[in-house]
Amino acid sequence: MIIQRVVLNSRPGKNGTPAAENFRVEEATLPDQISEGQVRVRTLYLSVDPYMRCRLNEETGVDYLKPWQLSQVTDGGGVGIVEESKYAHLSEGDFVTSFSWPWQTRAILDGEILEKVTPQLVDGHLSYFLGAIGMPGLTSLLGIKEKGHVTAGSNQTMVVSGAAGCCGSLAGQIARLEGCSRVVGICGTDEKRSVLVSELGFDAAVNYRTEDVEGQLRDLCPAGVDVYFDNVGGSVSDAVIRQMNENGHVVLCGQISQYNRDVPYPPQLPPAVEAILKERNITRERFTVLNYRDKFDSGILQLSRWFREGKLKVKETVINGLENMGAAFQSMMTGGNIGKQIVRISD
Ligand SMILES: NC(=O)c1ccc[n+]([C@@H]2O[C@H](COP(=O)([O-])OP(=O)(O)OC[C@H]3O[C@@H](n4cnc5c(N)ncnc54)[C@H](OP(=O)(O)O)[C@@H]3O)[C@@H](O)[C@H]2O)c1
């Protein structure tokens, strides 16, 4: 069987901006037979995520991520349907997901790396298993629960950067559900700002590309900032931290503004901002969702319940076709997405 697949064509270099040309599409032949323990799957949706920037380097900088190899198939989060199974726990027609789904139209995989998913949890929107009811949703939920110290009824204000992206758009809504009284987002376009306020229930939002973030936050967070869900780092985060109250908490989710720079993670804060953390007793602990695997099942059920009750709104930007994986990745890294950036491979 002839399939299409995506391989790594080139590396952007440690300090380079990724481009669609870093990826290449080619044809390949899939064997007709599968072995015991294997399944053949058809790919429905693939995910592009910021962490993949590390996999484009020869060294990823973290032990839980392996670099992609030149001319080898790239992989990440995926959802598909089982077409043939010689693995006891999966049958033809099952929907499955994996963090290590090869970027190809069909694949033969070890059944063990696949997890069966229940379409009812997402009202049939299978791509949500890669976003709101998947790893990014868990990141927002567990980040807030484990590092946010949100206490209902205590009038906390939360600021979220990267607010119109996948994790950010969910974090703002979850902050409200968990009891924050005011939620303010920071994002990169006026359209995103409008979506945050009119569709996702943020009290206000700031466009960091055109507005003075610190000045706006002073007005929009009159009682100061108690919790900061940080997706971006850099000067945006410095401005937020300067507005934080004593005993506040930074949820150190990600630092996407620094991912094309060869600096250790998390990048150092300017000394004056570091001094604010100490003076005001603000916590800023590294958060990695993969350290909380024991909470994934209950977290997915919680996210699904909120979604089906209409309390958690899900935004997606969908691009069609395996040949657009590189373009989708580039677009997400430069702010082209609202909500989760998804690539639809087949129906
Ligand atoms: N800790 C964990 O376990 C974990 C797990 C998943 C994700 N993450 C992190 O969470 C963050 C968000 O991930 P996501 O999946 O939700 O991605 P995403 O927000 O859907 O997409 C990335 C967004 O970041 C914004 N951005 C890009 N460059 C920027 C810059 N220089 N300054 C400010 N904003 C910039 C863009 O929107 P704008 O238009 O607003 O610029 C872009 O749409 C990332 O840092 C990621 O690494 C962490």
The ligand as an ORCA input file, in Angstrom:
! r2SCAN-3c Opt
* xyz 0 1
  N       4.686     22.518     30.912
  C       4.104     21.605     30.150
  O       4.005     20.436     30.495
  C       3.566     22.051     28.826
  C       2.705     21.243     28.071
  C       2.155     21.762     26.886
  C       2.531     23.033     26.468
  N       3.395     23.761     27.204
  C       3.782     25.123     26.828
  O       2.625     25.930     26.856
  C       2.783     27.003     25.953
  C       1.547     27.081     25.061
  O       1.438     25.879     24.312
  P       0.175     25.655     23.367
  O       0.162     24.249     22.963
  O      -1.011     26.251     24.027
  O       0.572     26.520     22.118
  P      -0.345     27.624     21.471
  O      -0.507     28.650     22.540
  O      -1.544     26.994     20.900
  O       0.468     28.277     20.292
  C       1.530     29.080     20.569
  C       1.112     30.566     20.671
  O       2.164     31.274     21.319
  C       2.118     32.622     20.921
  N       3.477     33.122     20.684
  C       4.349     32.684     19.758
  N       5.491     33.403     19.837
  C       5.295     34.306     20.813
  C       6.115     35.332     21.375
  N       7.340     35.591     20.904
  N       5.619     36.071     22.405
  C       4.386     35.834     22.881
  N       3.559     34.873     22.386
  C       4.029     34.111     21.376
  C       1.327     32.686     19.618
  O       0.148     33.448     19.805
  P       0.173     35.067     19.821
  O      -0.585     35.558     18.646
  O      -0.510     35.411     21.102
  O       1.592     35.517     19.772
  C       0.989     31.231     19.321
  O      -0.274     31.075     18.768
  C       4.072     26.760     25.204
  O       5.091     27.538     25.799
  C       4.332     25.288     25.433
  O       5.687     24.974     25.354
  C       3.914     23.296     28.367
*
